[in-house]
């Protein structure tokens, strides 16, 4: 009985929409171009910063653990961005 009540609550809307708004949860629409632009721009800035750090470490001939961790973090972040974007494109089609 409790599970049935809980399931019924999950299927309902949390609040009624504002007057004049028709909710469309199946196809919410919207454009994510601004978000993608911000992610791409900050990824480029981060890549330039990592490259500058690596150049300065190379000139000083002093590599520390943080340099390698920074490279690993940059690779993981860019990979996550690419995978997330591709999975969202596949769910739209």
Backbone bond lengths (Angstrom), bond angles and torsions (degrees), N, CA, C in turn:
res aa  C-N    CA-C-N  psi(-1)  N-CA   C-N-CA  omega(-1)  CA-C   N-CA-C  phi
1 X - - - 1.449 - - 1.533 110.99 -
2 X 1.321 115.91 -42.60 1.462 119.62 -179.31 1.523 109.96 -65.92
3 X 1.332 117.89 -41.62 1.461 120.81 -179.87 1.524 111.60 -63.36
4 X 1.340 117.55 -38.55 1.461 120.92 179.22 1.530 110.42 -65.13
5 X 1.317 117.21 -40.54 1.462 120.85 178.11 1.525 110.45 -66.19
6 X 1.310 115.81 -41.61 1.460 120.70 179.23 1.523 110.86 -63.78
7 X 1.312 117.63 -44.18 1.471 121.89 178.51 1.521 110.75 -62.78
8 X 1.335 117.56 -40.01 1.461 121.04 179.30 1.528 110.51 -63.71
9 X 1.321 117.38 -38.95 1.464 120.74 178.00 1.521 111.66 -66.21
10 X 1.316 116.65 -36.43 1.466 119.68 -179.95 1.517 112.61 -69.79
11 X 1.316 117.30 -26.16 1.457 120.81 -178.80 1.529 112.53 -83.23
12 X 1.315 117.94 -15.43 1.459 121.37 179.84 1.525 110.50 -86.88
13 X 1.326 115.02 159.89 1.463 120.22 173.92 1.521 109.00 -73.89
14 X 1.325 116.56 146.63 1.462 120.24 -179.99 1.523 110.92 -67.88
15 X 1.315 116.97 -42.05 1.457 123.02 179.05 1.520 108.94 -137.84
16 X 1.317 115.87 158.97 1.457 119.71 173.38 1.518 108.80 -74.25
17 X 1.343 117.38 145.47 1.467 118.91 179.19 1.525 110.76 -69.16
18 X 1.319 117.24 159.87 1.468 120.09 176.95 1.529 110.56 -62.29
19 X 1.318 117.49 158.23 1.470 120.17 179.13 1.526 111.03 -57.94
20 X 1.315 115.68 134.44 1.460 121.56 178.07 1.517 114.41 86.11
21 X 1.322 118.99 -0.43 1.460 122.54 -179.93 1.520 108.68 -107.05
22 X 1.331 115.49 128.03 1.458 120.99 177.03 1.521 107.76 -106.75
23 X 1.337 118.34 114.08 1.467 119.29 -178.52 1.520 111.93 -70.02
24 X 1.312 115.87 141.52 1.466 121.87 177.48 1.519 107.13 -135.64
25 X 1.326 116.24 84.76 1.461 120.70 -176.88 1.523 112.54 -76.33
26 X 1.320 117.90 -22.80 1.462 120.91 -179.76 1.523 111.20 -70.95
27 X 1.330 117.32 -36.43 1.460 121.49 -179.29 1.529 107.94 -138.39
28 X 1.341 117.98 80.28 1.460 119.54 -173.98 1.524 114.60 -68.64
29 X 1.332 117.45 -17.65 1.456 119.98 179.28 1.516 111.46 69.67
30 X 1.309 115.45 -154.74 1.462 119.57 -179.54 1.515 111.07 92.40
31 X 1.291 114.87 160.09 1.450 121.28 -179.79 1.521 108.79 -122.11
32 X 1.295 116.39 136.34 1.454 121.28 -178.56 1.529 111.45 -107.68
33 X 1.325 116.85 18.09 1.458 120.18 -175.32 1.523 112.45 -63.41
34 X 1.325 117.28 -37.97 1.467 119.69 179.95 1.532 110.02 -65.82
35 X 1.320 116.13 -43.44 1.465 120.02 178.31 1.517 112.17 -62.24
36 X 1.335 116.19 -43.66 1.459 119.59 177.66 1.530 110.64 -62.56
37 X 1.324 117.14 -39.75 1.462 120.53 178.87 1.516 111.97 -62.37
38 X 1.336 116.40 -40.86 1.471 120.33 179.02 1.524 110.56 -65.79
39 X 1.340 116.62 -43.71 1.465 120.34 -179.98 1.527 110.52 -63.18
40 X 1.309 116.99 -43.85 1.466 120.70 -179.56 1.532 110.42 -65.75
41 X 1.333 116.94 -44.09 1.473 120.12 -178.67 1.526 111.04 -63.58
42 X 1.333 117.38 -44.61 1.467 118.94 -179.44 1.521 111.68 -69.86
43 X 1.332 117.37 -30.32 1.469 119.84 175.64 1.525 110.82 -66.69
44 X 1.313 116.62 -38.57 1.468 120.57 177.73 1.530 110.18 -65.98
45 X 1.334 116.20 -43.47 1.468 120.07 178.89 1.531 110.27 -62.52
46 X 1.338 116.88 -42.50 1.466 120.33 179.61 1.521 110.84 -64.35
47 X 1.325 117.05 -39.51 1.459 120.62 179.05 1.522 110.98 -64.67
48 X 1.322 116.79 -40.54 1.469 120.31 177.78 1.526 110.26 -64.80
49 X 1.334 116.75 -40.62 1.468 119.98 179.50 1.523 111.51 -64.60
50 X 1.339 116.55 -41.65 1.466 120.07 178.14 1.527 110.06 -65.22
51 X 1.326 117.00 -42.03 1.466 119.99 178.78 1.522 110.73 -62.39
52 X 1.327 117.74 -41.58 1.467 120.79 179.00 1.527 110.54 -63.39
53 X 1.334 116.16 -40.67 1.472 119.35 178.98 1.527 110.56 -64.95
54 X 1.332 116.36 -41.62 1.472 119.30 -179.81 1.526 111.57 -67.14
55 X 1.326 117.06 -36.86 1.465 120.09 177.04 1.522 109.95 -64.15
56 X 1.328 116.81 -45.02 1.464 119.13 -179.69 1.530 111.45 -66.88
57 X 1.343 117.06 -34.75 1.471 119.34 176.71 1.522 110.74 -68.63
58 X 1.326 116.60 -35.42 1.462 120.57 178.73 1.531 110.34 -67.85
59 X 1.316 116.86 -42.82 1.460 120.56 179.06 1.527 110.40 -63.61
60 X 1.332 116.33 -41.50 1.464 120.64 179.53 1.526 111.79 -78.98
61 X 1.310 116.90 -10.45 1.471 123.55 -177.60 1.525 111.20 53.69
62 X 1.321 113.65 43.98 1.457 119.23 -179.76 1.531 108.53 -139.79
63 X 1.314 115.68 102.14 1.457 121.20 176.03 1.522 108.43 -102.70
64 X 1.308 116.23 135.11 1.457 121.62 178.44 1.527 108.44 -120.68
65 X 1.309 115.68 170.82 1.463 121.57 -177.37 1.528 110.80 -57.26
66 X 1.329 116.81 -36.19 1.460 120.29 -178.39 1.527 112.41 -60.51
67 X 1.330 117.14 -32.19 1.460 120.11 178.13 1.522 111.02 -63.29
68 X 1.313 116.59 -44.24 1.460 119.91 -179.72 1.527 111.52 -70.71
69 X 1.323 116.82 -37.36 1.464 120.04 176.49 1.526 111.18 -65.67
70 X 1.310 116.31 -36.29 1.457 121.24 178.53 1.524 110.54 -64.90
71 X 1.316 117.42 -41.34 1.466 121.13 177.33 1.523 110.39 -64.58
72 X 1.331 116.67 -44.47 1.462 120.52 179.31 1.525 111.27 -62.00
73 X 1.331 117.15 -41.44 1.457 120.57 179.23 1.524 111.45 -65.58
74 X 1.319 116.74 -39.70 1.463 120.21 178.87 1.526 110.85 -64.73
75 X 1.320 116.87 -43.91 1.466 120.52 178.98 1.535 110.41 -63.49
76 X 1.328 117.22 -44.61 1.469 120.52 179.62 1.519 111.30 -63.20
77 X 1.312 117.83 -42.40 1.457 121.40 -179.50 1.524 111.59 -64.89
78 X 1.328 117.06 -47.01 1.459 119.73 180.00 1.522 111.66 -65.66
79 X 1.330 117.28 -36.62 1.466 120.66 176.73 1.518 110.55 -64.36
80 X 1.330 116.80 -43.29 1.468 120.59 178.37 1.523 110.80 -61.86
81 X 1.323 117.72 -41.36 1.462 121.11 178.75 1.522 111.17 -61.73
82 X 1.319 116.99 -43.30 1.462 120.96 -178.94 1.523 110.76 -67.38
83 X 1.323 117.35 -46.04 1.465 121.28 -178.71 1.524 110.65 -63.99
84 X 1.323 117.16 -42.25 1.467 120.80 179.70 1.515 111.15 -63.49
85 X 1.298 117.16 -43.11 1.471 120.13 -179.85 1.517 110.69 -64.89
86 X 1.322 117.50 -43.90 1.469 119.86 -179.57 1.519 111.93 -65.94
87 X 1.327 117.52 -38.31 1.465 119.28 179.94 1.523 110.45 -68.27
88 X 1.328 118.42 -34.85 1.458 120.09 177.24 1.520 111.25 -70.07
89 X 1.325 117.40 -35.63 1.466 120.14 177.71 1.522 110.56 -66.78
90 X 1.338 117.06 -37.15 1.462 120.49 179.95 1.525 111.46 -69.33
91 X 1.326 117.89 -35.03 1.463 119.94 -179.95 1.520 111.75 -73.26
92 X 1.310 117.87 -24.42 1.471 120.58 177.24 1.519 111.81 -75.13
93 X 1.339 117.05 -30.67 1.468 118.91 -176.46 1.497 112.22 -80.07
